[in-house]
């Protein structure tokens, strides 16, 4: 009789623990959903605050005249289309002036570089680790050229000179992916 009482008591205790863990998981999921909604609202507010570009461009100069050339095979290593010799290439379009934000981004020192990316799994490997005092949870913006392409969050795997970072999918722009060679800069937005 005593053994069955112990078994019954143990079963009740296990049910209570399981119920508590299920309740705790639900509360954590609610908190995560609220945090995600907050991040989305902040991102929408940030996008609304950004100045918009005009939809149309007026007073464009006419395209430059390009002389017709006989078909010639492209030079080795040339970026030109096959059959277009260098002397007949159209002049490069003048680069648009940089905005203040782009100048600020270019002026920020790179903290590390992206070594390899696994976008389908949502993580990347960077060229910084314990040597640069990384800790789990640190956030960095990812820069390519003079623009931001995403944000990463340092994960649990931190080695001497490399670390695994999670790609923050709430910050990336549609159609833009982080690539090897992109640079990490300190995130101004926490």
N, C-alpha and C positions, 0 to 999 in steps of 0.2 A: 504494500500500500504506500509506503513512503517513497519508493522509487517513482511511482506514477505522480505523486505530488511534486517531486522535484522536476520531472519532465514537464508537467503542466506549468509550473512556475517559470521554468526556463523558456518555454514556448511563449508565455505572456510577455516576458522581458524582451525576447527577440522581436515580437510583434510591436512592442512599444518603441524599441530602438529603430526598427524599419520605418514605422510611422513618423518618428521624429526626423529621420534622414530624408524621407520623401517631402515632408513639410519644408525643411530647410532648403532642399533643392528647388522647390517651387518659389520660395522667397528670393533665392539667388537669381533665378530666371527672371522674376519680375523686376528685380533691380537692374539686371543686364538689359532688359527691354527698355526700361526707363532711361538708362544711360545712353543706349543707342538712339532713342528718340531725341534726347537732348543734343547729341552730337549732330544728328541730321538737321535739327532746327538751327544750331549754330552755323553749320555749313551753309544752309539756305540763306541765313541772315548775312553771312560773309559774302556769298555770291550776289545778293541783292545790293550790297554796299559797293561792290566793284563797279567802276564806271563802264558804261557800255560803249562799244565801238559803233560808228555810223554804219548803216547797212549798205550804203552806196558810196562809190568813189566817183568824184566828178573831176572834170578837166584832166583826164589822162593824156599824156603826150602820145602821138602816134607811134606804133611799133617801129623799131629801127629796120632799115632796109638791109636785107641779107643777100649777098650776091649768090647766084646759082653756081654750083661747083660740080665738076665731073665727079662721078662716084670713085672714091679712093678708099681702100681698106683703112679702118681705124688703126691708130698707132697702138703699140702694146702699152698697156697701163693707162690709156686715155679714157677719160670719163665721157667722151663724146659718143654720140651715136655712130654706129658703123657707117663708113662712107662719108663722114663729114670731117674734112681736114681742119686742123687748128686755125689756119689763117682765115677761114670763112665762118668761124663760130661767132654767134651774136655776143655782144658784150654782156657781162654779168649784170643782173639787175642790182641797182643800188640798194644797200641794206637800209631798212627803216631805222630811224633813230630809236635808241633804247629808252624805255620809260624809266621813271624813278625807281619803281619796284624791281625792274630788271637790273638796273645799275646796282641796287642794294644787294640783290641775289648774287651778282657776279663779284661783289666786293667781300662777300662772306668767305672765310677760309674753309676749305674742305676738311672735314674731320676724318673721313675714310672713303674708300671706294667699294662699290658692289663688285664682288668677285664672281659670283654665280647666282643665278636666279631660277627659282622653281615656282613660276606663277601659278601653275595648276594646283600646287600644294599650298600656296600662300606664304612662302618664306624665301629668304635669300641669305647668302653668306657674305659678310663684309670683312674688310681688311683692318679691323681693330678689335681688340679684346681686352684682356686684363692689363695689357701694357698701356692702354689709354684709360684705365680705370672705369670700364663699362660696368654697369649694373643692370640687372633685369628690370624692365619697365621703362627704361630711358627711351625718349622719342626723338627721332631725327627726320628732317625733311630731306627728300631726294631731289637733287638738281641735275638737269641735263642742259648744258649750254647756259642760256640765260632764263630758263623757266623751271618751275617745279613740276615734277612728274608723279610725286607721291609722298607717302610718309611711311616710316617703318618704326617698329617697337622692338627693342632688344628682348630676346627670349631668355630661356634658362640656360642654354648652351653657350658658354663663354669660355674660350680657350685663351692661350697666351697672346696670340696675334690675330685671331679670327673669332667671329661670333655669328650665331644664327639670329636673324631678325625676322619678325613676322611682318608681312605687308599689310598695312592698314587699309582694308578695302573700302572703308567709308570715306577715305580721303582721295583715292585715285580718280582721275577723270575717265569717262567712258572712252574706250578705245586706246588708252595710253597704258603702257606696261613698263614697269621698271626693268632695265636691262643691265647686263654686266658693263662696267665702266662708268656708270652713273656715280655721282658724288653725294656723300652725306654731309649735310650742314646742320648746325644746331637749329632746332625748331623754335621759332619766336612765339608761336601759339602753343600753349601748353595743353 
